[in-house]
Amino acid sequence: EAISSEYPDGVQIEVTSPGIDAPLVHPFQFKKNIGRSLNIKIFEELEPFLVKLTNVFDDSFEGTLDSGVKSCYNFNEVESANIEIKF
């Protein structure tokens, strides 16, 4: 009833998605994308690179480079991480 008196004409709520090109920020977002290729930019590196995401932990994730080398990255060293979109 408080809402009805506050907004006599009703309310409209819109929920939107950040989109597939939005950067991954939280560990749960990384977990949802295991098996996908990510474009990763590390603070200490000059250029971003591709990693196929293989595992996610509380504070880090594992991935495989195109060369087949497996590596682990801490979330706090990642400047940006985006899903590599392939058509």
C-alpha positions in Angstrom: 0.0 0.0 0.0 2.9 2.4 0.7 4.1 2.0 -2.9 0.5 2.6 -4.3 0.3 5.9 -2.4 3.9 6.9 -3.3 3.4 6.0 -7.0 -0.3 6.3 -7.9 0.4 5.7 -11.6 2.5 2.5 -10.8 6.1 1.8 -11.5 8.1 0.2 -14.2 11.3 -1.8 -13.5 13.7 -2.5 -16.3 16.5 -5.1 -15.9 19.3 -5.1 -18.5 22.3 -7.3 -19.1 25.8 -5.7 -19.4 26.3 -7.5 -22.7 28.7 -10.1 -24.0 31.4 -7.5 -24.6 31.4 -6.2 -21.0 34.6 -7.1 -19.1 34.6 -9.9 -16.6 35.1 -8.6 -13.1 33.9 -11.2 -10.5 35.0 -14.8 -10.1 31.5 -16.1 -10.8 31.6 -14.4 -14.2 34.8 -16.3 -15.0 33.3 -19.6 -13.8 30.4 -19.1 -16.2 32.9 -18.8 -19.1 35.1 -21.8 -18.5 36.1 -23.3 -21.9 35.9 -19.9 -23.7 38.8 -17.8 -24.9 39.4 -14.6 -23.0 41.3 -11.5 -24.1 43.4 -10.8 -21.0 45.4 -7.6 -20.2 47.8 -7.9 -17.3 49.0 -4.7 -15.5 52.7 -5.6 -16.0 52.3 -6.6 -19.7 52.2 -4.2 -22.6 49.9 -6.1 -24.9 46.7 -8.2 -24.2 46.7 -11.9 -25.1 44.3 -14.8 -25.5 43.8 -17.5 -22.9 41.4 -20.4 -23.0 39.9 -20.4 -19.5 40.2 -23.9 -17.9 39.6 -23.4 -14.2 38.6 -20.7 -11.7 39.5 -20.4 -8.0 38.6 -17.8 -5.3 41.4 -15.5 -6.1 42.8 -16.7 -9.4 42.1 -18.6 -12.7 44.0 -21.0 -15.0 44.2 -20.8 -18.7 45.9 -22.2 -21.7 47.7 -20.0 -24.2 47.6 -20.6 -27.9 51.0 -22.2 -27.7 49.6 -24.8 -25.3 51.4 -23.4 -22.2 49.2 -23.5 -19.1 49.4 -20.6 -16.7 47.7 -19.2 -13.6 46.7 -15.6 -13.1 45.6 -13.8 -9.9 42.5 -11.6 -10.3 44.4 -8.7 -8.7 47.0 -8.6 -11.5 44.4 -8.6 -14.3 43.7 -5.1 -15.7 40.9 -6.4 -18.0 39.4 -9.6 -19.2 36.9 -9.9 -22.0 35.3 -12.8 -23.8 36.8 -13.3 -27.3 33.8 -13.2 -29.5 34.0 -15.4 -32.6 31.6 -15.4 -35.5 
